[in-house]
């Protein structure tokens, strides 16, 4: 699952920023997130 953009202040999240995406944009965003997650799993710290 993906999070939404937020405004963060000294006490944590102050406000969630709503975004409106088309179905195609949501699909592309999820695909991008999956690629990033897989890449991060291969990174050793």
LINRAQUI-V856722 format. One record per pair of residues at least 4 apart in sequence whose ideal C-beta (glycine too) atoms are under 7 Angstrom apart, sorted by the first residue. I is the first residue (numbers start at 0). J is the second residue. D is the distance in Angstrom with one decimal. If there is no record, write none. Layout:
i:I j:J d:D
i:I j:J d:D
This chain:
i:1 j:28 d:6.7
i:1 j:32 d:5.6
i:3 j:15 d:5.4
i:3 j:16 d:6.6
i:3 j:18 d:6.5
i:4 j:16 d:4.1
i:4 j:18 d:6.4
i:5 j:12 d:4.8
i:5 j:14 d:6.7
i:5 j:15 d:5.2
i:5 j:16 d:6.2
i:6 j:13 d:4.9
i:6 j:14 d:4.5
i:6 j:16 d:6.5
i:7 j:11 d:6.6
i:7 j:12 d:5.8
i:7 j:13 d:6.7
i:8 j:13 d:4.5
i:20 j:24 d:3.9
i:20 j:25 d:4.9
i:20 j:28 d:6.7
i:22 j:26 d:6.4
i:23 j:27 d:6.4
i:24 j:28 d:6.1
i:25 j:29 d:6.3
i:26 j:30 d:6.4
i:27 j:31 d:6.3
i:28 j:32 d:6.4
i:29 j:33 d:6.5
i:30 j:34 d:6.7
i:31 j:35 d:6.4
i:32 j:36 d:6.2
i:33 j:37 d:6.4
i:34 j:38 d:6.3
i:35 j:39 d:6.2
i:36 j:40 d:6.6
i:38 j:42 d:7.0
